Amino acid sequence: MKKSAAIRLTGAAGAVALGLMSLAGCSGGSGSGSSDSAPATVTFWGWAPGYADAVKAFNASHKDVVVKYQEVQPGSKGGYQKMLNAVTANNAPCLAQVGYETLPSFAAQGALEDVASYAKADEKDFQPAAWKSVSIGDAVYGAPVDTGPMGLFYNKELFDSLGLSAPATWDEYKADAEKIHASDPKKFISSPYLDYDYAGLAWQTGAKWFDVDGDSWKVTMASDANAKVADYWQGLVSEGLISSAPMYDQAWYTGLGDGSIATVVGAVWQAGVIKGGAADASGKWAVAPMPQWSAGDDQVGNAGGSATAVLKGCSNAKAAWEFAHWMSTDKDTYNTLVQKAGLYPAATGLSDLPALTEADPYFGGQKIFDVFADAAPHVNPDWTWGPVMTKTAADLDDGLGKAWAGQGTITDALKSAQDKTVAELKKQGLKVSE
């Protein structure tokens, strides 16, 4: 989903590093059947458009499990707190929509149920990076639903007018930035990136933010690898090649529409954002693969994605997994999710869905999802989200906002966010490897 991303923890110490807390009495849940012949009942909380339709289709085609769907507020607007409160009160649903970036914090609070015994056999059905986003050590906490492989959205009309083609490398991207700005000082290659959009840029090149060191968390936002990404974008800022219009602000949409912002390096779901916010630019934009650090590389970043997570206390995890897996892999159901929610499948077998194979008039008749179908298997799987991402992202945005405006640097923003994150981890009693 938008403004979300993926997580992965490896090693037997993963669960220890997360500081999992036992929640006594969480054995009831909402998935149970009264007899062998009665269907199991599973409750599912979520908010994405199309989820209610998926539940209706499942119930019409399955007799052994009945799913009851309840729409809740989006996670950041109260949905996640409602879920955690329900787990603590021992009346949580079996299933809940949880963004990949939030899953570690749920695990840290003991709010997830391990369904590896049912799920492992289906691992092959999902993109590696997506599967690792719901896996912590040997545990599996839900089914991947969608993912956000990244590409380059660019104003092809503008590029063509200057004799430019879509840049294949970041060096070419910078050269294009200089040419575009030289042609008109009011035109810029891009706008500032914050939190999870910026994370996708680091993700691509293997500049991790978190890792597990034995039984401790290791925060690596200020690493040399991150400095490489930060210095690149800082260079564009220093040369005046980045627009001041914040992403998702009206000024940003105006820039996309009038050609003053030439590209968006973003996830697949940005297609809908651009189309909806810059309708007047229909026919001018196109999509190309994400630029690479070295010619011939094929590493891709990710920005977004969510899981159908199994919450602690679910008394019929097998039935919960049956529905969760089905919703993520059923072709007709997922085609509806593409149409209604703009999701891009985490499952490997759905890239040929009708909704993903149509030419898009906004993008000049290009079949844009072909770009993301090629990109998805190359999303760098070596990425870990931390257990306090809400605070980490807020602290990072504070520094990034200043850096993009020329007050401080992106490297400073990463260092500050790392220091504040380490302090918060220690405050919560989690071990930290310095």
Buried (B, 14 or more C-beta within 10 A) or exposed (E): BBBBBBBBBBBEBBBBBBBBEEBEEBEEBBBBBEEEEEBBBBBBBBBBBBBBBBBEBBBEEBEEBBBBBBBBEBBEEEBBEBBBEBBBEBBBBBBBBBBBBBBBBBBBBBBBBBBBEBBEEBEEBBBBBBBBBBBBBEBBBBBBBBBBBBBBBBBBBBBEEBEBEBBBBBBBBBBBBEBBBEEEEEBBBBBBBBBBBBBBBBBBBBBBBBBBBEBBBBBBBBBEEBBBBBEBBBEBBEEEBBBBBBBBEEBBBBBBBBBBBBBBBBBBBBBEBBBEBBEEBBEBBBBBBBBBBEEEBEBBBBBBBBBBBBBBBBBBBBBBBBBBBBBBBBBEBBBBBBBBBBBBBBBBEBBEBEBBEEEBEBBBEBBBBEBBBBBBBBBBBEBBBBBBBBBBBEBBBBBBBBBBEEEBBBBBBBBBBBBBBBEBBEEEEBBBBE
